[in-house]
Amino acid sequence: MDLIRINNEHFFAKKMRADGRKFMEHRDFLANMNPIDTADSSNIIKLGDTTVLCGIKFMDEGKKSPEDLIDIVILPYPLEEEMSDGQEIRRKLTKLLEDHQIVDNESLAYTDSEGEKYYLSISIELDCLNGDGNIFDAFLLALLGTLNLSHVPNLSLLNGDPSGFMDASDYKSSRAKLKLLKCPIPVTFAIIRQDVILLDPTREEEQLANGKIKVVFDTLTGTIMLVEKDGGQPLPESTLIKLISSAKAYSSKFYKTSDLFHLEPST
């Protein structure tokens, strides 16, 4: 760890990072949309070398209430010691989706042949394929992008199978776009010290950090959905305000320029 710190401090003194970025510079972002044929929608997201996979299935479980419609599973991390981190991220993602109602539950509703109203549920699976820092942001972006790709089967027109997963080929022609009410874009900073704060940290930078700040903005309304500080590194209020302002500007730019949120209409 001492050698890692010495190497990074060499770059920090030059206002640079070991990978060549500036302090407030994000890594390259790539998205491979719908790579899994067996999922209703899917995404592989890369933030630099951090790579995560998200897959979604719509399920008909006979639910009559628009509550607890989303279930998130995070597959085991490559490193066993990070399992607790995965469960904590799962808790945060579930809370974010439920507390802020990101998905319009009415877009999951259908009426059966007897006029009874039911709701489909969403089974979400997240897998860390390669962890090189800032996993929370990668998972949330993968999840959000996959939801935005999703089309919901209209079971009012079809005979659904209430016992579990449905065959996508049976309802392909009747699917409607899943409606999202909010668009939460995450931005994470690693605090090395007060004069060295890094946007989108790598795994190595996270190991050197004395704390982290996560900010999530709803880019549709410009409102803050989450501000969370981990670690004991104190920061002046003026610095925190500046970071939140930077996070808002970055999240707005990301939303406007990313193909994840501005898809070509389906033909």
Buried (B, 14 or more C-beta within 10 A) or exposed (E): EEEEBEEBEEBBEEEBBBBEBEBEEBBEBEBEBBEBEEBBBBBBBBBBBBBBBBBBBBBBBEBEEBEEBBBBEBEEBEEEEBEEBBEEBBEBBBEBBBEBEBBBBEBBBBEBEEEEEBBBBBBBBBBBBEBBBBBBBBBBBBBBBBBBBBBBBBBBEBEBEBEEEBEBEEBEEBBEBBBBBBBBBBBBBBBBEEEBBBBBBBBBBBBBBBBBBBBBBBBBEEEEBBBEBBEEBEBEEEBBEEBBEBBBEBBBEBBEEBEBBEEEEEE
